Amino acid sequence: MMVRFFLQIAGFGLLYTLILVATFPFLIYWGPAKPWQKFVQFLMEFPVDNEKIGVFSLPGMVAVMFLNGLLWGLMVVSLFKAVILLRNLAY
């Protein structure tokens, strides 16, 4: 059961990282940022911002994105597990 939980978190983290790395070239823009660009920048900088911790190399940025993906995955998977648990307790 715990192995499945950790695999779900790791899978979410990898998917998150792949999506952010794929959208990275499209974040170079001139003029005001589009709403989706602001959203992707928020996801790249929250909860861990690579500039605040001093990581500027590409591998370091990808590692920080993966760490953010793991943290987001932990939150999302835990939320789904809590909803399923509460739904099962209600019946």
PDB file of N, CA, C and O in Angstrom:
ATOM      1  N   MET A   1       0.824  -1.188   0.000  1.00  0.00           N
ATOM      2  CA  MET A   1       0.000   0.000   0.000  1.00  0.00           C
ATOM      3  C   MET A   1       0.873   1.259   0.000  1.00  0.00           C
ATOM      4  O   MET A   1       0.589   2.199  -0.742  1.00  0.00           O
ATOM      5  N   MET A   2       1.915   1.292   0.808  1.00  0.00           N
ATOM      6  CA  MET A   2       2.798   2.455   0.864  1.00  0.00           C
ATOM      7  C   MET A   2       3.625   2.571  -0.420  1.00  0.00           C
ATOM      8  O   MET A   2       3.916   3.676  -0.878  1.00  0.00           O
ATOM      9  N   VAL A   3       4.004   1.419  -1.001  1.00  0.00           N
ATOM     10  CA  VAL A   3       4.777   1.454  -2.239  1.00  0.00           C
ATOM     11  C   VAL A   3       3.948   2.097  -3.343  1.00  0.00           C
ATOM     12  O   VAL A   3       4.458   2.904  -4.120  1.00  0.00           O
ATOM     13  N   ARG A   4       2.674   1.740  -3.411  1.00  0.00           N
ATOM     14  CA  ARG A   4       1.781   2.326  -4.409  1.00  0.00           C
ATOM     15  C   ARG A   4       1.651   3.839  -4.194  1.00  0.00           C
ATOM     16  O   ARG A   4       1.643   4.611  -5.153  1.00  0.00           O
ATOM     17  N   PHE A   5       1.550   4.243  -2.950  1.00  0.00           N
ATOM     18  CA  PHE A   5       1.448   5.663  -2.611  1.00  0.00           C
ATOM     19  C   PHE A   5       2.683   6.422  -3.093  1.00  0.00           C
ATOM     20  O   PHE A   5       2.559   7.480  -3.711  1.00  0.00           O
ATOM     21  N   PHE A   6       3.874   5.887  -2.814  1.00  0.00           N
ATOM     22  CA  PHE A   6       5.110   6.547  -3.233  1.00  0.00           C
ATOM     23  C   PHE A   6       5.283   6.524  -4.751  1.00  0.00           C
ATOM     24  O   PHE A   6       5.812   7.475  -5.326  1.00  0.00           O
ATOM     25  N   LEU A   7       4.840   5.446  -5.408  1.00  0.00           N
ATOM     26  CA  LEU A   7       4.904   5.397  -6.868  1.00  0.00           C
ATOM     27  C   LEU A   7       3.973   6.425  -7.499  1.00  0.00           C
ATOM     28  O   LEU A   7       4.313   7.026  -8.518  1.00  0.00           O
ATOM     29  N   GLN A   8       2.808   6.631  -6.904  1.00  0.00           N
ATOM     30  CA  GLN A   8       1.892   7.650  -7.412  1.00  0.00           C
ATOM     31  C   GLN A   8       2.508   9.040  -7.272  1.00  0.00           C
ATOM     32  O   GLN A   8       2.401   9.862  -8.181  1.00  0.00           O
ATOM     33  N   ILE A   9       3.143   9.300  -6.150  1.00  0.00           N
ATOM     34  CA  ILE A   9       3.792  10.600  -5.941  1.00  0.00           C
ATOM     35  C   ILE A   9       4.943  10.783  -6.928  1.00  0.00           C
ATOM     36  O   ILE A   9       5.085  11.854  -7.520  1.00  0.00           O
ATOM     37  N   ALA A  10       5.764   9.752  -7.110  1.00  0.00           N
ATOM     38  CA  ALA A  10       6.885   9.850  -8.049  1.00  0.00           C
ATOM     39  C   ALA A  10       6.386  10.024  -9.482  1.00  0.00           C
ATOM     40  O   ALA A  10       6.961  10.797 -10.248  1.00  0.00           O
ATOM     41  N   GLY A  11       5.333   9.318  -9.844  1.00  0.00           N
ATOM     42  CA  GLY A  11       4.757   9.473 -11.180  1.00  0.00           C
ATOM     43  C   GLY A  11       4.224  10.870 -11.406  1.00  0.00           C
ATOM     44  O   GLY A  11       4.419  11.445 -12.477  1.00  0.00           O
ATOM     45  N   PHE A  12       3.553  11.422 -10.409  1.00  0.00           N
ATOM     46  CA  PHE A  12       3.058  12.792 -10.521  1.00  0.00           C
ATOM     47  C   PHE A  12       4.222  13.764 -10.652  1.00  0.00           C
ATOM     48  O   PHE A  12       4.172  14.700 -11.449  1.00  0.00           O
ATOM     49  N   GLY A  13       5.272  13.537  -9.866  1.00  0.00           N
ATOM     50  CA  GLY A  13       6.447  14.407  -9.940  1.00  0.00           C
ATOM     51  C   GLY A  13       7.114  14.366 -11.304  1.00  0.00           C
ATOM     52  O   GLY A  13       7.524  15.404 -11.824  1.00  0.00           O
ATOM     53  N   LEU A  14       7.230  13.172 -11.893  1.00  0.00           N
ATOM     54  CA  LEU A  14       7.828  13.062 -13.223  1.00  0.00           C
ATOM     55  C   LEU A  14       6.958  13.724 -14.283  1.00  0.00           C
ATOM     56  O   LEU A  14       7.473  14.429 -15.151  1.00  0.00           O
ATOM     57  N   LEU A  15       5.645  13.507 -14.225  1.00  0.00           N
ATOM     58  CA  LEU A  15       4.738  14.130 -15.185  1.00  0.00           C
ATOM     59  C   LEU A  15       4.786  15.651 -15.067  1.00  0.00           C
ATOM     60  O   LEU A  15       4.833  16.359 -16.073  1.00  0.00           O
ATOM     61  N   TYR A  16       4.775  16.139 -13.847  1.00  0.00           N
ATOM     62  CA  TYR A  16       4.861  17.580 -13.571  1.00  0.00           C
ATOM     63  C   TYR A  16       6.141  18.157 -14.169  1.00  0.00           C
ATOM     64  O   TYR A  16       6.108  19.197 -14.828  1.00  0.00           O
ATOM     65  N   THR A  17       7.267  17.483 -13.939  1.00  0.00           N
ATOM     66  CA  THR A  17       8.552  17.955 -14.449  1.00  0.00           C
ATOM     67  C   THR A  17       8.576  17.947 -15.971  1.00  0.00           C
ATOM     68  O   THR A  17       9.047  18.902 -16.587  1.00  0.00           O
ATOM     69  N   LEU A  18       8.072  16.878 -16.583  1.00  0.00           N
ATOM     70  CA  LEU A  18       8.062  16.807 -18.043  1.00  0.00           C
ATOM     71  C   LEU A  18       7.213  17.908 -18.657  1.00  0.00           C
ATOM     72  O   LEU A  18       7.602  18.497 -19.666  1.00  0.00           O
ATOM     73  N   ILE A  19       6.062  18.194 -18.067  1.00  0.00           N
ATOM     74  CA  ILE A  19       5.195  19.248 -18.594  1.00  0.00           C
ATOM     75  C   ILE A  19       5.867  20.610 -18.466  1.00  0.00           C
ATOM     76  O   ILE A  19       5.839  21.406 -19.405  1.00  0.00           O
ATOM     77  N   LEU A  20       6.469  20.882 -17.315  1.00  0.00           N
ATOM     78  CA  LEU A  20       7.121  22.183 -17.136  1.00  0.00           C
ATOM     79  C   LEU A  20       8.343  22.343 -18.025  1.00  0.00           C
ATOM     80  O   LEU A  20       8.586  23.432 -18.546  1.00  0.00           O
ATOM     81  N   VAL A  21       9.115  21.281 -18.207  1.00  0.00           N
ATOM     82  CA  VAL A  21      10.286  21.365 -19.081  1.00  0.00           C
ATOM     83  C   VAL A  21       9.837  21.542 -20.536  1.00  0.00           C
ATOM     84  O   VAL A  21      10.488  22.257 -21.298  1.00  0.00           O
ATOM     85  N   ALA A  22       8.733  20.898 -20.925  1.00  0.00           N
ATOM     86  CA  ALA A  22       8.226  21.046 -22.294  1.00  0.00           C
ATOM     87  C   ALA A  22       7.699  22.453 -22.553  1.00  0.00           C
ATOM     88  O   ALA A  22       7.801  22.944 -23.677  1.00  0.00           O
ATOM     89  N   THR A  23       7.142  23.112 -21.547  1.00  0.00           N
ATOM     90  CA  THR A  23       6.611  24.462 -21.743  1.00  0.00           C
ATOM     91  C   THR A  23       7.670  25.539 -21.510  1.00  0.00           C
ATOM     92  O   THR A  23       7.410  26.719 -21.745  1.00  0.00           O
ATOM     93  N   PHE A  24       8.844  25.152 -21.058  1.00  0.00           N
ATOM     94  CA  PHE A  24       9.890  26.127 -20.735  1.00  0.00           C
ATOM     95  C   PHE A  24      10.253  27.040 -21.911  1.00  0.00           C
ATOM     96  O   PHE A  24      10.380  28.247 -21.705  1.00  0.00           O
ATOM     97  N   PRO A  25      10.429  26.514 -23.153  1.00  0.00           N
ATOM     98  CA  PRO A  25      10.764  27.427 -24.264  1.00  0.00           C
ATOM     99  C   PRO A  25       9.675  28.452 -24.565  1.00  0.00           C
ATOM    100  O   PRO A  25       9.974  29.527 -25.087  1.00  0.00           O
ATOM    101  N   PHE A  26       8.434  28.146 -24.251  1.00  0.00           N
ATOM    102  CA  PHE A  26       7.331  29.055 -24.537  1.00  0.00           C
ATOM    103  C   PHE A  26       7.169  30.136 -23.470  1.00  0.00           C
ATOM    104  O   PHE A  26       6.309  31.007 -23.596  1.00  0.00           O
ATOM    105  N   LEU A  27       7.990  30.085 -22.425  1.00  0.00           N
ATOM    106  CA  LEU A  27       7.907  31.097 -21.376  1.00  0.00           C
ATOM    107  C   LEU A  27       8.719  32.344 -21.711  1.00  0.00           C
ATOM    108  O   LEU A  27       8.689  33.326 -20.970  1.00  0.00           O
ATOM    109  N   ILE A  28       9.444  32.303 -22.829  1.00  0.00           N
ATOM    110  CA  ILE A  28      10.162  33.493 -23.283  1.00  0.00           C
ATOM    111  C   ILE A  28       9.165  34.319 -24.079  1.00  0.00           C
ATOM    112  O   ILE A  28       8.705  33.899 -25.141  1.00  0.00           O
ATOM    113  N   TYR A  29       8.840  35.474 -23.570  1.00  0.00           N
ATOM    114  CA  TYR A  29       7.805  36.282 -24.217  1.00  0.00           C
ATOM    115  C   TYR A  29       8.198  37.748 -24.184  1.00  0.00           C
ATOM    116  O   TYR A  29       9.014  38.178 -23.369  1.00  0.00           O
ATOM    117  N   TRP A  30       7.600  38.495 -25.085  1.00  0.00           N
ATOM    118  CA  TRP A  30       7.769  39.938 -25.138  1.00  0.00           C
ATOM    119  C   TRP A  30       6.417  40.555 -24.856  1.00  0.00           C
ATOM    120  O   TRP A  30       5.392  40.080 -25.345  1.00  0.00           O
ATOM    121  N   GLY A  31       6.418  41.602 -24.076  1.00  0.00           N
ATOM    122  CA  GLY A  31       5.157  42.232 -23.710  1.00  0.00           C
ATOM    123  C   GLY A  31       4.579  41.578 -22.463  1.00  0.00           C
ATOM    124  O   GLY A  31       5.282  40.867 -21.745  1.00  0.00           O
ATOM    125  N   PRO A  32       3.309  41.818 -22.210  1.00  0.00           N
ATOM    126  CA  PRO A  32       2.697  41.251 -21.004  1.00  0.00           C
ATOM    127  C   PRO A  32       2.556  39.726 -21.115  1.00  0.00           C
ATOM    128  O   PRO A  32       2.335  39.177 -22.194  1.00  0.00           O
ATOM    129  N   ALA A  33       2.691  39.080 -19.984  1.00  0.00           N
ATOM    130  CA  ALA A  33       2.587  37.616 -19.954  1.00  0.00           C
ATOM    131  C   ALA A  33       1.141  37.182 -20.134  1.00  0.00           C
ATOM    132  O   ALA A  33       0.211  37.834 -19.658  1.00  0.00           O
ATOM    133  N   LYS A  34       0.976  36.068 -20.831  1.00  0.00           N
ATOM    134  CA  LYS A  34      -0.356  35.492 -20.999  1.00  0.00           C
ATOM    135  C   LYS A  34      -0.743  34.788 -19.698  1.00  0.00           C
ATOM    136  O   LYS A  34       0.135  34.442 -18.907  1.00  0.00           O
ATOM    137  N   PRO A  35      -2.047  34.569 -19.459  1.00  0.00           N
ATOM    138  CA  PRO A  35      -2.451  33.927 -18.203  1.00  0.00           C
ATOM    139  C   PRO A  35      -1.825  32.550 -17.992  1.00  0.00           C
ATOM    140  O   PRO A  35      -1.438  32.220 -16.871  1.00  0.00           O
ATOM    141  N   TRP A  36      -1.717  31.734 -19.054  1.00  0.00           N
ATOM    142  CA  TRP A  36      -1.139  30.406 -18.866  1.00  0.00           C
ATOM    143  C   TRP A  36       0.350  30.510 -18.534  1.00  0.00           C
ATOM    144  O   TRP A  36       0.881  29.662 -17.817  1.00  0.00           O
ATOM    145  N   GLN A  37       1.038  31.551 -19.055  1.00  0.00           N
ATOM    146  CA  GLN A  37       2.451  31.729 -18.734  1.00  0.00           C
ATOM    147  C   GLN A  37       2.633  32.123 -17.271  1.00  0.00           C
ATOM    148  O   GLN A  37       3.574  31.673 -16.617  1.00  0.00           O
ATOM    149  N   LYS A  38       1.739  32.956 -16.760  1.00  0.00           N
ATOM    150  CA  LYS A  38       1.794  33.314 -15.339  1.00  0.00           C
ATOM    151  C   LYS A  38       1.559  32.088 -14.469  1.00  0.00           C
ATOM    152  O   LYS A  38       2.215  31.919 -13.441  1.00  0.00           O
ATOM    153  N   PHE A  39       0.615  31.221 -14.881  1.00  0.00           N
ATOM    154  CA  PHE A  39       0.312  30.011 -14.121  1.00  0.00           C
ATOM    155  C   PHE A  39       1.514  29.064 -14.111  1.00  0.00           C
ATOM    156  O   PHE A  39       1.865  28.515 -13.067  1.00  0.00           O
ATOM    157  N   VAL A  40       2.143  28.874 -15.275  1.00  0.00           N
ATOM    158  CA  VAL A  40       3.308  27.982 -15.344  1.00  0.00           C
ATOM    159  C   VAL A  40       4.464  28.551 -14.528  1.00  0.00           C
ATOM    160  O   VAL A  40       5.176  27.798 -13.863  1.00  0.00           O
ATOM    161  N   GLN A  41       4.661  29.864 -14.567  1.00  0.00           N
ATOM    162  CA  GLN A  41       5.715  30.468 -13.747  1.00  0.00           C
ATOM    163  C   GLN A  41       5.434  30.272 -12.262  1.00  0.00           C
ATOM    164  O   GLN A  41       6.354  30.027 -11.482  1.00  0.00           O
ATOM    165  N   PHE A  42       4.172  30.377 -11.871  1.00  0.00           N
ATOM    166  CA  PHE A  42       3.822  30.120 -10.470  1.00  0.00           C
ATOM    167  C   PHE A  42       4.160  28.685 -10.095  1.00  0.00           C
ATOM    168  O   PHE A  42       4.729  28.441  -9.031  1.00  0.00           O
ATOM    169  N   LEU A  43       3.814  27.726 -10.963  1.00  0.00           N
ATOM    170  CA  LEU A  43       4.103  26.326 -10.667  1.00  0.00           C
ATOM    171  C   LEU A  43       5.604  26.067 -10.592  1.00  0.00           C
ATOM    172  O   LEU A  43       6.052  25.224  -9.814  1.00  0.00           O
ATOM    173  N   MET A  44       6.386  26.793 -11.404  1.00  0.00           N
ATOM    174  CA  MET A  44       7.836  26.592 -11.382  1.00  0.00           C
ATOM    175  C   MET A  44       8.469  27.168 -10.125  1.00  0.00           C
ATOM    176  O   MET A  44       9.522  26.698  -9.692  1.00  0.00           O
ATOM    177  N   GLU A  45       7.849  28.169  -9.539  1.00  0.00           N
ATOM    178  CA  GLU A  45       8.453  28.857  -8.397  1.00  0.00           C
ATOM    179  C   GLU A  45       7.856  28.474  -7.053  1.00  0.00           C
ATOM    180  O   GLU A  45       8.357  28.923  -6.022  1.00  0.00           O
ATOM    181  N   PHE A  46       6.818  27.673  -7.025  1.00  0.00           N
ATOM    182  CA  PHE A  46       6.171  27.338  -5.758  1.00  0.00           C
ATOM    183  C   PHE A  46       6.187  25.844  -5.567  1.00  0.00           C
ATOM    184  O   PHE A  46       5.892  25.147  -6.538  1.00  0.00           O
ATOM    185  N   PRO A  47       6.489  25.295  -4.457  1.00  0.00           N
ATOM    186  CA  PRO A  47       6.840  25.863  -3.168  1.00  0.00           C
ATOM    187  C   PRO A  47       8.322  26.200  -3.032  1.00  0.00           C
ATOM    188  O   PRO A  47       8.698  26.919  -2.107  1.00  0.00           O
ATOM    189  N   VAL A  48       9.186  25.691  -3.942  1.00  0.00           N
ATOM    190  CA  VAL A  48      10.621  25.978  -3.849  1.00  0.00           C
ATOM    191  C   VAL A  48      11.022  26.787  -5.085  1.00  0.00           C
ATOM    192  O   VAL A  48      10.814  26.337  -6.212  1.00  0.00           O
ATOM    193  N   ASP A  49      11.590  27.963  -4.883  1.00  0.00           N
ATOM    194  CA  ASP A  49      12.039  28.811  -5.984  1.00  0.00           C
ATOM    195  C   ASP A  49      13.541  28.628  -6.157  1.00  0.00           C
ATOM    196  O   ASP A  49      14.306  28.818  -5.212  1.00  0.00           O
ATOM    197  N   ASN A  50      13.967  28.257  -7.370  1.00  0.00           N
ATOM    198  CA  ASN A  50      15.389  27.987  -7.596  1.00  0.00           C
ATOM    199  C   ASN A  50      16.244  29.241  -7.424  1.00  0.00           C
ATOM    200  O   ASN A  50      17.411  29.134  -7.046  1.00  0.00           O
ATOM    201  N   GLU A  51      15.696  30.418  -7.691  1.00  0.00           N
ATOM    202  CA  GLU A  51      16.493  31.640  -7.560  1.00  0.00           C
ATOM    203  C   GLU A  51      16.752  31.985  -6.100  1.00  0.00           C
ATOM    204  O   GLU A  51      17.808  32.526  -5.770  1.00  0.00           O
ATOM    205  N   LYS A  52      15.809  31.681  -5.229  1.00  0.00           N
ATOM    206  CA  LYS A  52      15.995  31.997  -3.810  1.00  0.00           C
ATOM    207  C   LYS A  52      17.048  31.113  -3.163  1.00  0.00           C
ATOM    208  O   LYS A  52      17.735  31.534  -2.233  1.00  0.00           O
ATOM    209  N   ILE A  53      17.176  29.870  -3.662  1.00  0.00           N
ATOM    210  CA  ILE A  53      18.176  28.982  -3.069  1.00  0.00           C
ATOM    211  C   ILE A  53      19.491  29.017  -3.842  1.00  0.00           C
ATOM    212  O   ILE A  53      20.449  28.344  -3.460  1.00  0.00           O
ATOM    213  N   GLY A  54      19.548  29.803  -4.938  1.00  0.00           N
ATOM    214  CA  GLY A  54      20.800  30.008  -5.656  1.00  0.00           C
ATOM    215  C   GLY A  54      21.150  28.941  -6.667  1.00  0.00           C
ATOM    216  O   GLY A  54      22.333  28.713  -6.921  1.00  0.00           O
ATOM    217  N   VAL A  55      20.166  28.277  -7.256  1.00  0.00           N
ATOM    218  CA  VAL A  55      20.414  27.252  -8.270  1.00  0.00           C
ATOM    219  C   VAL A  55      20.079  27.855  -9.634  1.00  0.00           C
ATOM    220  O   VAL A  55      18.922  28.178  -9.906  1.00  0.00           O
ATOM    221  N   PHE A  56      21.092  28.006 -10.492  1.00  0.00           N
ATOM    222  CA  PHE A  56      20.866  28.637 -11.796  1.00  0.00           C
ATOM    223  C   PHE A  56      21.236  27.737 -12.965  1.00  0.00           C
ATOM    224  O   PHE A  56      20.955  28.093 -14.109  1.00  0.00           O
ATOM    225  N   SER A  57      21.853  26.591 -12.727  1.00  0.00           N
ATOM    226  CA  SER A  57      22.206  25.705 -13.833  1.00  0.00           C
ATOM    227  C   SER A  57      20.964  24.944 -14.291  1.00  0.00           C
ATOM    228  O   SER A  57      20.019  24.766 -13.523  1.00  0.00           O
ATOM    229  N   LEU A  58      20.973  24.497 -15.545  1.00  0.00           N
ATOM    230  CA  LEU A  58      19.814  23.788 -16.087  1.00  0.00           C
ATOM    231  C   LEU A  58      19.519  22.490 -15.330  1.00  0.00           C
ATOM    232  O   LEU A  58      18.361  22.246 -14.991  1.00  0.00           O
ATOM    233  N   PRO A  59      20.536  21.636 -15.048  1.00  0.00           N
ATOM    234  CA  PRO A  59      20.222  20.432 -14.268  1.00  0.00           C
ATOM    235  C   PRO A  59      19.683  20.754 -12.872  1.00  0.00           C
ATOM    236  O   PRO A  59      18.806  20.059 -12.360  1.00  0.00           O
ATOM    237  N   GLY A  60      20.215  21.805 -12.271  1.00  0.00           N
ATOM    238  CA  GLY A  60      19.715  22.205 -10.957  1.00  0.00           C
ATOM    239  C   GLY A  60      18.281  22.682 -11.015  1.00  0.00           C
ATOM    240  O   GLY A  60      17.484  22.389 -10.125  1.00  0.00           O
ATOM    241  N   MET A  61      17.949  23.431 -12.081  1.00  0.00           N
ATOM    242  CA  MET A  61      16.572  23.905 -12.235  1.00  0.00           C
ATOM    243  C   MET A  61      15.617  22.739 -12.446  1.00  0.00           C
ATOM    244  O   MET A  61      14.516  22.731 -11.896  1.00  0.00           O
ATOM    245  N   VAL A  62      16.033  21.753 -13.242  1.00  0.00           N
ATOM    246  CA  VAL A  62      15.188  20.575 -13.462  1.00  0.00           C
ATOM    247  C   VAL A  62      15.026  19.801 -12.160  1.00  0.00           C
ATOM    248  O   VAL A  62      13.943  19.290 -11.875  1.00  0.00           O
ATOM    249  N   ALA A  63      16.091  19.708 -11.367  1.00  0.00           N
ATOM    250  CA  ALA A  63      15.994  19.027 -10.074  1.00  0.00           C
ATOM    251  C   ALA A  63      15.034  19.756  -9.136  1.00  0.00           C
ATOM    252  O   ALA A  63      14.267  19.121  -8.412  1.00  0.00           O
ATOM    253  N   VAL A  64      15.078  21.091  -9.148  1.00  0.00           N
ATOM    254  CA  VAL A  64      14.148  21.863  -8.311  1.00  0.00           C
ATOM    255  C   VAL A  64      12.721  21.678  -8.807  1.00  0.00           C
ATOM    256  O   VAL A  64      11.794  21.583  -8.002  1.00  0.00           O
ATOM    257  N   MET A  65      12.532  21.626 -10.143  1.00  0.00           N
ATOM    258  CA  MET A  65      11.192  21.369 -10.687  1.00  0.00           C
ATOM    259  C   MET A  65      10.691  19.999 -10.250  1.00  0.00           C
ATOM    260  O   MET A  65       9.522  19.846  -9.899  1.00  0.00           O
ATOM    261  N   PHE A  66      11.590  18.988 -10.271  1.00  0.00           N
ATOM    262  CA  PHE A  66      11.186  17.652  -9.837  1.00  0.00           C
ATOM    263  C   PHE A  66      10.841  17.653  -8.349  1.00  0.00           C
ATOM    264  O   PHE A  66       9.883  16.998  -7.939  1.00  0.00           O
ATOM    265  N   LEU A  67      11.607  18.378  -7.540  1.00  0.00           N
ATOM    266  CA  LEU A  67      11.294  18.495  -6.115  1.00  0.00           C
ATOM    267  C   LEU A  67       9.934  19.154  -5.925  1.00  0.00           C
ATOM    268  O   LEU A  67       9.134  18.711  -5.100  1.00  0.00           O
ATOM    269  N   ASN A  68       9.671  20.218  -6.691  1.00  0.00           N
ATOM    270  CA  ASN A  68       8.349  20.847  -6.625  1.00  0.00           C
ATOM    271  C   ASN A  68       7.265  19.862  -7.040  1.00  0.00           C
ATOM    272  O   ASN A  68       6.193  19.818  -6.437  1.00  0.00           O
ATOM    273  N   GLY A  69       7.550  19.066  -8.081  1.00  0.00           N
ATOM    274  CA  GLY A  69       6.583  18.058  -8.520  1.00  0.00           C
ATOM    275  C   GLY A  69       6.303  17.022  -7.447  1.00  0.00           C
ATOM    276  O   GLY A  69       5.162  16.597  -7.265  1.00  0.00           O
ATOM    277  N   LEU A  70       7.353  16.613  -6.735  1.00  0.00           N
ATOM    278  CA  LEU A  70       7.145  15.659  -5.640  1.00  0.00           C
ATOM    279  C   LEU A  70       6.299  16.271  -4.526  1.00  0.00           C
ATOM    280  O   LEU A  70       5.424  15.608  -3.968  1.00  0.00           O
ATOM    281  N   LEU A  71       6.562  17.533  -4.206  1.00  0.00           N
ATOM    282  CA  LEU A  71       5.777  18.188  -3.153  1.00  0.00           C
ATOM    283  C   LEU A  71       4.326  18.382  -3.587  1.00  0.00           C
ATOM    284  O   LEU A  71       3.407  18.137  -2.806  1.00  0.00           O
ATOM    285  N   TRP A  72       4.114  18.824  -4.837  1.00  0.00           N
ATOM    286  CA  TRP A  72       2.742  18.945  -5.346  1.00  0.00           C
ATOM    287  C   TRP A  72       2.078  17.571  -5.398  1.00  0.00           C
ATOM    288  O   TRP A  72       0.904  17.431  -5.053  1.00  0.00           O
ATOM    289  N   GLY A  73       2.834  16.553  -5.831  1.00  0.00           N
ATOM    290  CA  GLY A  73       2.285  15.199  -5.889  1.00  0.00           C
ATOM    291  C   GLY A  73       1.885  14.693  -4.521  1.00  0.00           C
ATOM    292  O   GLY A  73       0.845  14.051  -4.374  1.00  0.00           O
ATOM    293  N   LEU A  74       2.697  14.974  -3.518  1.00  0.00           N
ATOM    294  CA  LEU A  74       2.356  14.584  -2.154  1.00  0.00           C
ATOM    295  C   LEU A  74       1.056  15.237  -1.721  1.00  0.00           C
ATOM    296  O   LEU A  74       0.207  14.595  -1.102  1.00  0.00           O
ATOM    297  N   MET A  75       0.900  16.521  -2.047  1.00  0.00           N
ATOM    298  CA  MET A  75      -0.334  17.219  -1.668  1.00  0.00           C
ATOM    299  C   MET A  75      -1.541  16.663  -2.420  1.00  0.00           C
ATOM    300  O   MET A  75      -2.586  16.411  -1.819  1.00  0.00           O
ATOM    301  N   VAL A  76      -1.401  16.470  -3.734  1.00  0.00           N
ATOM    302  CA  VAL A  76      -2.537  16.022  -4.549  1.00  0.00           C
ATOM    303  C   VAL A  76      -2.940  14.594  -4.200  1.00  0.00           C
ATOM    304  O   VAL A  76      -4.120  14.314  -3.993  1.00  0.00           O
ATOM    305  N   VAL A  77      -1.963  13.692  -4.135  1.00  0.00           N
ATOM    306  CA  VAL A  77      -2.274  12.291  -3.838  1.00  0.00           C
ATOM    307  C   VAL A  77      -2.842  12.161  -2.428  1.00  0.00           C
ATOM    308  O   VAL A  77      -3.782  11.395  -2.216  1.00  0.00           O
ATOM    309  N   SER A  78      -2.294  12.889  -1.470  1.00  0.00           N
ATOM    310  CA  SER A  78      -2.826  12.842  -0.099  1.00  0.00           C
ATOM    311  C   SER A  78      -4.246  13.381  -0.041  1.00  0.00           C
ATOM    312  O   SER A  78      -5.081  12.854   0.694  1.00  0.00           O
ATOM    313  N   LEU A  79      -4.524  14.425  -0.810  1.00  0.00           N
ATOM    314  CA  LEU A  79      -5.882  14.970  -0.848  1.00  0.00           C
ATOM    315  C   LEU A  79      -6.861  13.947  -1.406  1.00  0.00           C
ATOM    316  O   LEU A  79      -7.944  13.759  -0.851  1.00  0.00           O
ATOM    317  N   PHE A  80      -6.492  13.281  -2.502  1.00  0.00           N
ATOM    318  CA  PHE A  80      -7.364  12.253  -3.062  1.00  0.00           C
ATOM    319  C   PHE A  80      -7.553  11.095  -2.092  1.00  0.00           C
ATOM    320  O   PHE A  80      -8.663  10.580  -1.951  1.00  0.00           O
ATOM    321  N   LYS A  81      -6.484  10.681  -1.423  1.00  0.00           N
ATOM    322  CA  LYS A  81      -6.600   9.589  -0.443  1.00  0.00           C
ATOM    323  C   LYS A  81      -7.508   9.995   0.712  1.00  0.00           C
ATOM    324  O   LYS A  81      -8.290   9.178   1.199  1.00  0.00           O
ATOM    325  N   ALA A  82      -7.414  11.244   1.156  1.00  0.00           N
ATOM    326  CA  ALA A  82      -8.269  11.715   2.251  1.00  0.00           C
ATOM    327  C   ALA A  82      -9.729  11.752   1.821  1.00  0.00           C
ATOM    328  O   ALA A  82     -10.613  11.392   2.597  1.00  0.00           O
ATOM    329  N   VAL A  83      -9.990  12.187   0.582  1.00  0.00           N
ATOM    330  CA  VAL A  83     -11.372  12.213   0.085  1.00  0.00           C
ATOM    331  C   VAL A  83     -11.930  10.802  -0.006  1.00  0.00           C
ATOM    332  O   VAL A  83     -13.080  10.569   0.368  1.00  0.00           O
ATOM    333  N   ILE A  84     -11.142   9.865  -0.493  1.00  0.00           N
ATOM    334  CA  ILE A  84     -11.595   8.472  -0.578  1.00  0.00           C
ATOM    335  C   ILE A  84     -11.849   7.914   0.812  1.00  0.00           C
ATOM    336  O   ILE A  84     -12.840   7.216   1.026  1.00  0.00           O
ATOM    337  N   LEU A  85     -10.965   8.211   1.763  1.00  0.00           N
ATOM    338  CA  LEU A  85     -11.147   7.737   3.131  1.00  0.00           C
ATOM    339  C   LEU A  85     -12.419   8.306   3.744  1.00  0.00           C
ATOM    340  O   LEU A  85     -13.188   7.576   4.370  1.00  0.00           O
ATOM    341  N   LEU A  86     -12.646   9.603   3.569  1.00  0.00           N
ATOM    342  CA  LEU A  86     -13.859  10.216   4.121  1.00  0.00           C
ATOM    343  C   LEU A  86     -15.116   9.673   3.458  1.00  0.00           C
ATOM    344  O   LEU A  86     -16.140   9.489   4.116  1.00  0.00           O
ATOM    345  N   ARG A  87     -15.041   9.419   2.166  1.00  0.00           N
ATOM    346  CA  ARG A  87     -16.196   8.853   1.468  1.00  0.00           C
ATOM    347  C   ARG A  87     -16.499   7.443   1.980  1.00  0.00           C
ATOM    348  O   ARG A  87     -17.663   7.078   2.143  1.00  0.00           O
ATOM    349  N   ASN A  88     -15.456   6.655   2.231  1.00  0.00           N
ATOM    350  CA  ASN A  88     -15.665   5.304   2.756  1.00  0.00           C
ATOM    351  C   ASN A  88     -16.183   5.326   4.187  1.00  0.00           C
ATOM    352  O   ASN A  88     -16.964   4.457   4.575  1.00  0.00           O
ATOM    353  N   LEU A  89     -15.758   6.309   4.975  1.00  0.00           N
ATOM    354  CA  LEU A  89     -16.247   6.408   6.347  1.00  0.00           C
ATOM    355  C   LEU A  89     -17.708   6.845   6.395  1.00  0.00           C
ATOM    356  O   LEU A  89     -18.427   6.521   7.340  1.00  0.00           O
ATOM    357  N   ALA A  90     -18.144   7.580   5.375  1.00  0.00           N
ATOM    358  CA  ALA A  90     -19.525   8.064   5.353  1.00  0.00           C
ATOM    359  C   ALA A  90     -20.504   6.924   5.102  1.00  0.00           C
ATOM    360  O   ALA A  90     -21.668   7.012   5.495  1.00  0.00           O
ATOM    361  N   TYR A  91     -20.049   5.857   4.455  1.00  0.00           N
ATOM    362  CA  TYR A  91     -20.960   4.741   4.166  1.00  0.00           C
ATOM    363  C   TYR A  91     -20.784   3.669   5.145  1.00  0.00           C
ATOM    364  O   TYR A  91     -21.463   2.645   5.068  1.00  0.00           O
TER     365      TYR A  91
END
